[in-house]
Amino acid sequence: MNRQDAVRVVDRIFAKRAFVTFIAILLAALHAALAITATIEKSPTFDEPTHLTAGYSYWLKNDYRLDPENGNWPARWAALPLLLSRPSFPENAAWKQGDVGRVSERFLYGSGNNSDRVVLLGRSMMAVVGAGLCLLIFFCSNRLFGTIGGLISELLAVFDPNLLAHSALVTVDVA
């Protein structure tokens, strides 16, 4: 094998690898889109307002009195786009007492914020985490079982009902 043949082989390998990676990214994006569209018209679950409000308060106040038991990374991640839209945050007696239920209710429904938009922004960030998990499954499985094994594993994850159901919820279940 001469140098030109070796270059052609390497070029084919990189072209194949780039194509497979592109397919894996497309599948992950499909997962995120399916997760978001499944929840777009649904009301928040019981604990989504809690996590979203707590995450926003962590960014705004650097105060962890709301919902400290679940760790703050998922809540902060979900609330990240709220830093750009800047919804108003209630500071009242419930905030001083650390009553996360009342603060969350006031934040989403009693402060003039568009609650549907606030929840959708948080859910979108969690869908990114779900898509990232699908990519992680692909890369790990690809390393263990090869390209076909990686793509099959990711395909199963992308359409898994349990993963789809939790990927776009502002909870700590996927994160």
Backbone bond lengths (Angstrom), bond angles and torsions (degrees), N, CA, C in turn:
res aa  C-N    CA-C-N  psi(-1)  N-CA   C-N-CA  omega(-1)  CA-C   N-CA-C  phi
1 M - - - 1.448 - - 1.529 107.72 -
2 N 1.315 115.19 125.35 1.463 118.32 179.03 1.531 109.92 -90.46
3 R 1.300 114.55 -179.36 1.469 120.90 -176.32 1.520 112.04 -62.79
4 Q 1.324 118.42 -41.09 1.469 121.23 -179.27 1.528 111.15 -64.42
5 D 1.308 117.58 -40.29 1.464 120.67 177.30 1.530 110.93 -63.65
6 A 1.307 116.10 -41.10 1.465 120.25 178.67 1.524 110.90 -63.45
7 V 1.327 116.63 -40.79 1.468 120.78 178.45 1.523 110.06 -63.28
8 R 1.329 117.91 -42.06 1.470 121.47 178.86 1.533 111.40 -62.50
9 V 1.309 116.19 -42.14 1.469 120.31 179.03 1.526 110.09 -63.19
10 V 1.322 116.57 -46.04 1.466 120.64 178.93 1.525 110.36 -62.34
11 D 1.334 117.63 -42.33 1.465 120.96 178.07 1.524 111.17 -60.59
12 R 1.331 117.74 -42.01 1.468 120.97 178.58 1.526 111.29 -64.49
13 I 1.319 115.91 -40.78 1.467 119.68 179.61 1.521 110.01 -63.31
14 F 1.337 117.47 -46.25 1.463 120.13 179.95 1.518 111.41 -66.47
15 A 1.328 118.11 -37.73 1.465 121.05 177.81 1.521 109.87 -63.87
16 K 1.321 117.12 -43.25 1.465 121.03 178.53 1.523 110.22 -64.42
17 R 1.322 116.66 -45.62 1.460 120.96 -179.37 1.528 110.72 -61.77
18 A 1.332 117.31 -42.61 1.467 120.93 178.98 1.527 110.56 -64.38
19 F 1.324 117.09 -41.42 1.465 120.80 179.57 1.530 110.85 -64.85
20 V 1.315 116.73 -44.79 1.466 120.79 179.94 1.528 110.28 -64.18
21 T 1.326 117.32 -41.65 1.465 120.88 177.41 1.521 110.64 -63.23
22 F 1.328 117.02 -40.09 1.466 121.41 176.87 1.529 110.37 -60.72
23 I 1.327 117.66 -44.20 1.469 121.67 177.92 1.531 110.18 -62.14
24 A 1.323 117.01 -42.03 1.466 121.05 179.40 1.527 111.03 -62.74
25 I 1.330 116.97 -40.25 1.467 120.93 178.56 1.524 110.19 -67.85
26 L 1.323 117.21 -40.46 1.471 120.32 176.63 1.527 111.41 -61.04
27 L 1.318 117.23 -42.97 1.463 120.34 178.28 1.529 111.20 -62.91
28 A 1.322 117.01 -40.50 1.465 120.71 178.21 1.529 110.67 -64.91
29 A 1.332 116.92 -40.52 1.467 120.60 177.26 1.527 110.66 -64.87
30 L 1.320 116.96 -37.92 1.462 120.89 176.18 1.521 110.48 -61.80
31 H 1.315 116.56 -41.63 1.469 120.68 177.61 1.533 110.60 -59.16
32 A 1.328 116.66 -47.25 1.466 120.37 179.77 1.522 110.84 -61.91
33 A 1.329 117.06 -43.08 1.467 120.72 179.86 1.527 111.15 -63.68
34 L 1.314 117.36 -42.95 1.466 120.46 178.34 1.526 111.25 -63.98
35 A 1.320 116.52 -41.21 1.464 120.31 -179.56 1.524 110.98 -64.66
36 I 1.325 117.08 -44.49 1.470 120.77 -179.61 1.522 111.08 -65.91
37 T 1.332 117.23 -47.67 1.467 119.23 -177.43 1.525 111.74 -65.65
38 A 1.319 118.11 -25.36 1.463 120.45 177.75 1.525 111.94 -72.68
39 T 1.324 117.74 -24.80 1.468 120.36 -175.85 1.519 113.74 -110.52
40 I 1.310 118.26 -1.99 1.466 120.36 -170.11 1.534 113.18 -62.58
41 E 1.305 117.96 -32.95 1.465 120.91 -179.26 1.525 112.42 -103.95
42 K 1.315 117.46 10.79 1.461 121.16 -177.14 1.523 110.35 -97.59
43 S 1.320 115.36 145.94 1.458 119.74 176.73 1.531 109.29 -72.67
44 P 1.324 117.00 160.68 1.469 119.62 -179.84 1.528 111.49 -63.84
45 T 1.305 116.32 146.79 1.461 120.47 173.54 1.525 108.46 -71.13
46 F 1.327 115.93 177.11 1.458 120.56 -175.31 1.524 112.87 -57.86
47 D 1.336 117.27 -42.76 1.461 119.03 -172.95 1.526 115.08 -101.33
48 E 1.321 118.86 -3.32 1.471 119.48 178.72 1.530 112.64 -60.48
49 P 1.341 119.38 -46.68 1.472 118.03 178.40 1.525 112.55 -58.94
50 T 1.321 116.25 -36.43 1.465 120.73 179.57 1.524 111.22 -61.93
51 H 1.324 116.29 -50.61 1.466 119.89 -178.34 1.530 111.55 -65.42
52 L 1.324 116.51 -41.03 1.464 120.31 -178.06 1.528 111.35 -67.79
53 T 1.324 116.51 -44.48 1.465 120.47 178.36 1.525 110.98 -64.48
54 A 1.316 116.06 -43.31 1.470 119.61 179.02 1.526 110.54 -61.87
55 G 1.329 116.91 -44.52 1.464 120.06 179.57 1.517 112.40 -60.94
56 Y 1.324 115.93 -42.09 1.463 119.68 179.01 1.534 110.33 -65.75
57 S 1.335 116.54 -39.47 1.472 118.55 179.23 1.527 111.06 -67.72
58 Y 1.338 117.71 -32.10 1.467 119.82 176.80 1.524 110.25 -62.30
59 W 1.326 116.57 -42.26 1.471 120.20 179.56 1.528 110.99 -69.83
60 L 1.334 116.22 -46.62 1.470 119.29 -174.22 1.523 113.30 -71.85
61 K 1.316 115.65 -46.30 1.462 120.23 -169.44 1.526 113.70 -107.18
62 N 1.335 116.96 -12.98 1.461 121.34 -172.08 1.528 109.94 52.27
63 D 1.336 114.43 40.75 1.457 123.67 -175.92 1.524 107.78 -124.60
64 Y 1.306 117.06 132.07 1.460 121.20 -172.52 1.525 113.23 -110.69
65 R 1.321 117.77 27.16 1.464 119.38 -178.16 1.525 112.39 -72.38
66 L 1.324 118.12 -23.33 1.462 120.92 179.96 1.527 110.18 -93.17
67 D 1.299 117.04 122.85 1.468 123.61 171.59 1.534 113.47 53.78
68 P 1.336 118.69 52.82 1.467 119.62 -177.19 1.528 114.03 -77.04
69 E 1.325 117.50 -13.34 1.467 119.55 -171.80 1.523 114.95 -76.23
70 N 1.316 119.17 -13.58 1.459 120.56 -175.91 1.521 113.98 -101.93
71 G 1.289 118.42 9.17 1.461 119.10 -174.56 1.518 108.62 76.83
72 N 1.302 117.41 160.29 1.462 116.62 -173.93 1.512 114.52 -109.56
73 W 1.330 119.78 -8.18 1.463 119.15 -177.64 1.528 113.32 -60.96
74 P 1.337 120.85 -52.32 1.471 119.22 -178.98 1.528 112.69 -61.42
75 A 1.327 116.75 -40.06 1.463 119.86 -179.87 1.531 110.73 -66.87
76 R 1.306 117.24 -43.55 1.470 120.25 177.23 1.525 111.02 -62.48
77 W 1.330 116.78 -43.30 1.465 121.07 -179.74 1.527 110.26 -59.71
78 A 1.335 116.64 -46.87 1.465 120.59 -178.35 1.524 111.40 -64.41
79 A 1.314 117.18 -33.76 1.463 121.03 -176.92 1.526 113.67 -86.73
80 L 1.305 118.02 -4.15 1.469 121.36 -177.13 1.531 113.64 -53.53
81 P 1.334 120.80 -45.87 1.470 118.64 179.84 1.527 113.58 -67.64
82 L 1.323 117.14 -17.87 1.464 119.60 178.32 1.523 111.09 -68.63
83 L 1.320 116.94 -21.52 1.465 119.54 177.01 1.519 111.33 -66.26
84 L 1.327 116.97 -26.67 1.468 120.68 177.21 1.521 111.80 -84.04
85 S 1.335 117.32 -39.51 1.467 119.67 -177.25 1.526 112.32 -84.12
86 R 1.317 117.57 -19.57 1.468 124.24 174.75 1.532 114.48 51.22
87 P 1.329 118.94 59.23 1.465 118.48 173.34 1.529 109.44 -67.12
88 S 1.330 115.74 153.55 1.465 118.55 -178.01 1.528 109.81 -71.94
89 F 1.315 114.93 143.86 1.462 121.12 -177.64 1.523 108.87 -114.64
90 P 1.340 117.54 128.81 1.467 119.77 -176.88 1.528 112.22 -77.17
91 E 1.296 114.85 131.87 1.465 120.05 171.54 1.514 106.44 -120.10
92 N 1.314 115.59 99.50 1.456 121.30 -177.36 1.525 108.68 -138.45
93 A 1.328 116.17 -165.25 1.466 119.91 -178.91 1.526 111.28 -61.60
94 A 1.325 116.90 -37.03 1.472 119.94 179.56 1.530 110.67 -62.27
95 W 1.327 116.75 -38.04 1.469 120.33 177.73 1.527 110.04 -64.86
96 K 1.310 116.31 -44.95 1.465 119.98 -178.91 1.524 111.67 -63.36
97 Q 1.349 116.14 -33.15 1.466 120.69 179.63 1.530 112.55 -84.33
98 G 1.322 117.04 -10.92 1.462 120.31 -177.86 1.515 113.15 74.38
99 D 1.339 117.11 26.70 1.464 122.21 179.84 1.527 108.88 -81.31
100 V 1.319 116.30 91.04 1.461 121.47 -172.33 1.525 112.08 -63.11
101 G 1.314 118.02 -32.68 1.463 120.49 179.30 1.516 112.11 -63.87
102 R 1.321 116.46 -48.97 1.470 120.18 -179.38 1.522 111.57 -70.46
103 V 1.319 117.49 -39.01 1.469 120.02 178.43 1.526 109.95 -63.91
104 S 1.326 117.00 -42.04 1.469 121.09 179.65 1.519 111.32 -63.60
105 E 1.328 115.82 -44.34 1.469 119.57 178.75 1.523 110.42 -61.68
106 R 1.310 116.56 -43.55 1.466 121.15 179.94 1.535 110.73 -66.21
107 F 1.333 116.85 -41.35 1.465 121.70 -179.30 1.524 111.09 -61.84
108 L 1.328 116.83 -47.86 1.462 119.08 -176.06 1.523 113.47 -80.26
109 Y 1.327 117.58 -38.44 1.464 119.18 -169.05 1.523 114.94 -118.61
110 G 1.319 118.88 -10.20 1.452 119.02 -175.07 1.511 115.44 -121.75
111 S 1.317 118.34 9.02 1.467 120.42 -176.90 1.518 112.78 -116.31
112 G 1.330 116.78 11.81 1.461 119.91 -179.32 1.514 113.94 79.53
113 N 1.328 117.55 10.24 1.462 120.95 178.47 1.527 110.13 -82.44
114 N 1.312 116.52 151.05 1.460 121.76 173.97 1.527 107.06 -80.14
115 S 1.324 116.31 96.57 1.467 120.68 -172.58 1.525 112.28 -61.88
116 D 1.327 117.68 -37.68 1.468 119.82 179.28 1.526 110.85 -62.25
117 R 1.311 116.68 -41.86 1.467 120.73 -179.55 1.528 111.30 -68.77
118 V 1.324 116.33 -42.33 1.466 120.62 179.89 1.530 110.20 -60.92
119 V 1.333 116.58 -45.59 1.468 120.35 -180.00 1.526 110.47 -66.78
120 L 1.331 117.69 -41.00 1.465 120.67 179.62 1.532 111.40 -62.56
121 L 1.319 117.30 -39.34 1.467 119.89 177.36 1.528 111.10 -61.74
122 G 1.319 116.42 -44.63 1.462 119.88 178.03 1.516 112.40 -64.71
123 R 1.325 116.19 -42.37 1.466 120.27 179.30 1.528 111.40 -64.41
124 S 1.307 116.70 -35.66 1.470 119.97 178.75 1.522 111.06 -62.56
125 M 1.311 116.37 -39.61 1.466 119.49 178.81 1.525 111.22 -66.46
126 M 1.317 116.82 -37.03 1.461 119.36 178.89 1.527 111.26 -71.31
127 A 1.337 117.07 -30.11 1.468 120.07 175.81 1.528 110.49 -64.54
128 V 1.322 116.64 -32.27 1.468 120.60 175.33 1.534 109.76 -63.71
129 V 1.319 116.77 -38.85 1.467 120.25 177.32 1.531 110.12 -64.03
130 G 1.336 116.71 -42.84 1.464 120.15 177.26 1.520 112.00 -61.36
131 A 1.330 116.40 -41.43 1.469 120.48 177.45 1.527 110.48 -64.82
132 G 1.318 116.15 -39.60 1.464 119.97 176.82 1.523 111.86 -63.06
133 L 1.325 116.24 -37.41 1.462 119.82 176.66 1.530 110.84 -64.45
134 C 1.331 116.87 -40.00 1.475 120.22 176.37 1.530 110.75 -61.43
135 L 1.325 116.77 -42.25 1.470 119.67 177.21 1.527 111.80 -64.83
136 L 1.309 116.53 -39.95 1.465 120.07 177.75 1.531 110.58 -61.65
137 I 1.321 116.23 -41.93 1.468 120.46 176.61 1.521 110.03 -60.21
138 F 1.338 116.41 -43.40 1.464 119.43 178.86 1.525 111.41 -60.54
139 F 1.330 117.27 -51.58 1.462 120.03 -174.93 1.534 112.09 -64.86
140 C 1.321 117.41 -40.41 1.474 119.40 178.01 1.524 110.98 -66.79
141 S 1.316 116.07 -45.64 1.460 120.12 -179.22 1.527 111.26 -68.22
142 N 1.315 116.81 -35.34 1.463 121.52 176.91 1.529 110.21 -61.31
143 R 1.306 115.14 -41.00 1.469 119.44 -179.96 1.534 111.33 -68.55
144 L 1.323 115.95 -36.81 1.463 119.77 -178.05 1.529 113.58 -81.90
145 F 1.342 116.54 -40.18 1.463 120.56 -169.63 1.521 114.42 -121.78
146 G 1.320 117.47 4.28 1.459 120.21 179.20 1.521 112.23 88.93
147 T 1.323 115.04 -179.74 1.463 121.79 -174.21 1.522 112.46 -60.11
148 I 1.309 117.17 -49.80 1.466 120.41 -178.32 1.526 110.67 -63.03
149 G 1.319 116.88 -43.84 1.462 120.59 177.64 1.520 112.32 -61.44
150 G 1.323 116.10 -39.89 1.464 120.23 178.12 1.512 112.17 -64.33
151 L 1.332 116.19 -45.26 1.468 119.84 -179.33 1.527 111.65 -68.02
152 I 1.328 117.56 -38.99 1.468 119.82 177.85 1.528 110.34 -65.21
153 S 1.317 117.08 -43.42 1.469 120.62 178.44 1.522 111.07 -60.78
154 E 1.330 115.87 -44.49 1.465 118.59 179.61 1.519 110.85 -66.43
155 L 1.312 117.44 -41.09 1.461 121.18 179.01 1.529 110.82 -59.07
156 L 1.317 116.69 -42.25 1.465 120.14 177.13 1.528 111.10 -63.90
157 A 1.320 117.27 -39.48 1.465 120.80 178.92 1.522 111.49 -68.94
158 V 1.328 117.06 -40.99 1.468 121.45 -177.87 1.522 111.09 -58.44
159 F 1.327 117.10 -39.51 1.461 120.92 -176.39 1.527 113.65 -102.89
160 D 1.320 117.34 9.24 1.457 120.21 178.06 1.533 109.78 -66.64
161 P 1.335 118.55 121.84 1.466 120.50 -176.01 1.525 113.51 -60.18
162 N 1.324 117.30 -38.88 1.456 120.25 -179.22 1.525 111.29 -65.85
163 L 1.321 116.54 -45.24 1.464 120.51 178.78 1.528 110.77 -66.24
164 L 1.328 116.95 -41.45 1.468 119.99 177.25 1.524 111.14 -62.07
165 A 1.327 116.58 -40.83 1.465 120.25 -177.60 1.522 112.13 -64.76
166 H 1.320 117.00 -34.23 1.465 119.81 -176.00 1.522 114.09 -97.72
167 S 1.316 118.08 -14.25 1.467 120.41 -174.24 1.516 113.96 -66.77
168 A 1.295 118.25 -28.38 1.462 119.19 -177.49 1.522 112.17 -110.72
169 L 1.310 117.43 25.57 1.458 120.48 175.90 1.523 109.09 -108.81
170 V 1.312 115.93 140.35 1.461 120.89 -179.97 1.531 108.00 -80.58
171 T 1.319 114.66 76.13 1.463 122.25 177.61 1.526 107.60 -138.48
172 V 1.312 115.49 179.70 1.462 119.13 179.26 1.525 111.85 -96.26
173 D 1.326 118.11 7.64 1.462 121.59 -173.52 1.523 113.40 -65.48
174 V 1.308 119.05 -42.86 1.465 121.66 -179.30 1.521 110.52 -89.59
175 A 1.312 116.46 -36.86 1.462 119.85 -178.25 1.504 109.93 -75.37
